[in-house]
Amino acid sequence: MGFISWIIIGGLAGYIASIFMKTEEKMGKIANTAAGVVGGTAANYVLGKFGIAGLDGFGIQSLVVCIIGAAVVIGIVKVIKK
């Protein structure tokens, strides 16, 4: 995926993950986008180590991987902030 696609899907994934984690108003749009991009990248890396295809293109599978990764990143941020 291109850089712009990463930002778009990362932002969407970060927003969705922040709703699930109940942090959508606390973190802000930029932090949610960053969580989506970082979480998606990390999740893709971990899935690759297990031989599972993660982020191949712009689709549902990529969005799900990014949402899961973003939720993990948001959870880590919540623990660190406490």
N, C-alpha and C positions, 0 to 999 in steps of 0.2 A: 504494500500500500504506500501511496505517496504521503508526504508530510502533511498536506492539507487534509487528506482522508484520516490520518491518525488523529489530528486535532478534532475533527468533526465527530468521529466515532468515540474518541476519548471523552469529549465533552458530554456527549449523549450518555455514554456508559457511566461517567462520573456523576451526572445528574440522577440517573436512575438508581445507582448504588447509594447515593446520599439520601434518597427517599427511603430506601429499605433500611438504611442505618440511622435514619431520623436526624440527619445533620445538614439538610439542604439549606437552612437559613444560617446556620452557624459558620459554615466553612466558606461560602461564597462561590461564585461562578468560576473564578480562576483556579481556586484550590480544587474544586470538583473536576475541572478539566484536567488539571495536573494529576489528580488521583486516577482518573480514567486512563490517561496516557501511560503513566508509570505502572499502574496495575495491569494494564493490558500487555505492556512489554514484559513485565515480570511473569505474568501468567503464560504468555506465549513461550518464554524461555523455559519455564518449568515443564510445560506440556511437551516441548521439543525434546527435552531430556528423557521423557518417557516414550518417545516415538509417536506422539499424538500430534496431528496437525492442528494448529491453533488459528493464527491470523493469516489466512491465505488471501483474503480479499475483503471487500466491503459487503458483508452479509450478516445474517442472523448468528451464525457460528462465531464470527468475529465479535459481534456485539455481546454475546453471552460470555465469551472469554474475558472481554474487557470489563464487563459488569462484575464478574466474580473477582477479578484482579483488583478492581477499584474498591470493592467492598472490603477486601483484605487490607488494602492500603489505608482506607478510612478507619477501619478498626484499629490498626496500629497507631494511627495519629490520635485517635480517641484515648487509647491507653497511655500514650506518651504525655498527652495534655493533662491527665489526671494527676 
